[in-house]
Amino acid sequence: MMPGYGSQGLRGKIEISSKGYVRTQNSIKTLSFPATLGVTPQGVIDSIASCGRQKYQFTPEWEGCRYWNQVVIQDLQTAGYIPAGSATTAQEALSYYWVYPKGQEARPIKEGRFQT
């Protein structure tokens, strides 16, 4: 989920693309959760859509991606796609603002809002 869309640039957009590698070397912070047997990319997309998570409005400061990730990870855990405890692990990591190229600072998670 990234901002920059809509009249004020606060509407989020999900970009889905195929990659020829398993994990990027360019991430600031990586969290990995083992998927339950049988989970497919389409199942994850369907979960996001069925919960309305693709309709997201960022805060006026263009923050809210950490909140969006927290909610979606909770949804995936609730659906049984990832193990119990994954949402707690994610919430702990997301309580930090991760700075490029390395580092983090504790910062409250600003909540955007899901559109109806």
C-alpha positions as CSV (number, residue, x, y, z in Angstrom):
1,M,0.0,0.0,0.0
2,M,1.5,3.3,-1.0
3,P,0.1,6.9,-1.1
4,G,0.1,9.3,-3.9
5,Y,-3.2,8.8,-5.6
6,G,-6.4,10.8,-5.6
7,S,-6.8,14.6,-5.7
8,Q,-4.7,15.2,-2.6
9,G,-2.4,12.2,-3.0
10,L,-3.8,10.5,0.1
11,R,-5.6,7.6,-1.5
12,G,-3.6,4.5,-1.4
13,K,-2.9,2.0,-4.2
14,I,-1.7,-1.6,-4.0
15,E,0.8,-2.6,-6.7
16,I,1.0,-6.3,-7.3
17,S,3.8,-7.7,-9.5
18,S,5.7,-10.9,-10.2
19,K,9.4,-11.1,-9.3
20,G,12.0,-13.6,-10.3
21,Y,13.5,-13.8,-6.8
22,V,12.4,-15.0,-3.4
23,R,13.5,-12.0,-1.3
24,T,14.7,-8.5,-2.2
25,Q,18.1,-7.2,-0.9
26,N,16.7,-3.6,-0.9
27,S,14.3,-3.7,1.9
28,I,14.7,-1.6,5.1
29,K,13.0,-4.2,7.3
30,T,11.8,-7.7,6.5
31,L,9.3,-9.8,8.4
32,S,8.6,-13.3,7.3
33,F,5.7,-15.5,8.3
34,P,5.3,-19.1,7.1
35,A,2.1,-19.5,5.1
36,T,-0.4,-22.2,5.9
37,L,-0.3,-25.1,3.4
38,G,-2.5,-24.3,0.4
39,V,-2.4,-20.5,0.7
40,T,-2.0,-18.9,-2.7
41,P,-1.3,-15.4,-3.8
42,Q,-4.8,-15.2,-5.1
43,G,-6.1,-16.3,-1.7
44,V,-4.2,-13.4,-0.1
45,I,-5.6,-10.9,-2.7
46,D,-9.1,-12.2,-2.2
47,S,-8.7,-11.8,1.6
48,I,-7.5,-8.2,1.1
49,A,-10.4,-7.4,-1.2
50,S,-13.1,-9.2,0.9
51,C,-12.1,-7.1,3.9
52,G,-12.1,-3.9,1.9
53,R,-8.4,-3.3,2.6
54,Q,-7.7,-2.1,-1.0
55,K,-9.7,1.1,-0.2
56,Y,-7.4,3.1,2.1
57,Q,-6.9,6.8,2.8
58,F,-3.6,7.9,4.3
59,T,-3.3,10.6,7.0
60,P,-2.7,14.2,5.9
61,E,1.0,13.6,6.7
62,W,1.0,10.7,4.1
63,E,1.5,8.2,6.9
64,G,-0.5,5.0,7.5
65,C,1.3,2.2,5.7
66,R,2.4,0.7,9.0
67,Y,-1.2,0.7,10.2
68,W,-2.4,-0.8,6.9
69,N,0.2,-3.6,7.2
70,Q,-0.7,-4.2,10.8
71,V,-4.4,-4.6,9.9
72,V,-3.8,-6.8,6.9
73,I,-1.5,-9.1,8.8
74,Q,-4.2,-9.4,11.5
75,D,-6.7,-10.3,8.8
76,L,-4.3,-13.0,7.4
77,Q,-3.8,-14.4,10.8
78,T,-7.6,-14.5,11.5
79,A,-8.1,-16.2,8.2
80,G,-5.6,-18.9,9.2
81,Y,-3.2,-18.0,6.4
82,I,-0.3,-17.3,8.8
83,P,0.4,-18.7,12.3
84,A,-1.1,-17.3,15.6
85,G,1.2,-14.7,17.1
86,S,2.2,-13.3,13.7
87,A,0.1,-10.1,14.3
88,T,1.8,-9.5,17.6
89,T,5.3,-9.9,16.0
90,A,4.3,-7.5,13.3
91,Q,2.9,-5.0,15.7
92,E,6.1,-4.9,17.7
93,A,8.2,-4.3,14.5
94,L,5.7,-1.8,13.1
95,S,5.9,0.3,16.3
96,Y,9.1,1.6,14.8
97,Y,9.6,3.9,11.9
98,W,12.3,2.2,9.8
99,V,14.7,4.6,8.2
100,Y,16.6,4.0,5.0
101,P,19.2,2.6,4.6
102,K,19.5,1.2,8.2
103,G,18.0,2.2,11.5
104,Q,14.7,2.8,13.3
105,E,13.0,5.1,15.7
106,A,10.1,4.4,18.0
107,R,7.1,6.3,16.6
108,P,3.3,6.0,17.2
109,I,1.5,4.3,14.4
110,K,-0.6,6.8,12.6
111,E,-3.9,5.4,11.4
112,G,-5.3,6.2,8.0
113,R,-8.9,5.0,7.3
114,F,-10.5,2.4,5.2
115,Q,-13.1,3.7,2.8
116,T,-16.5,2.1,2.6
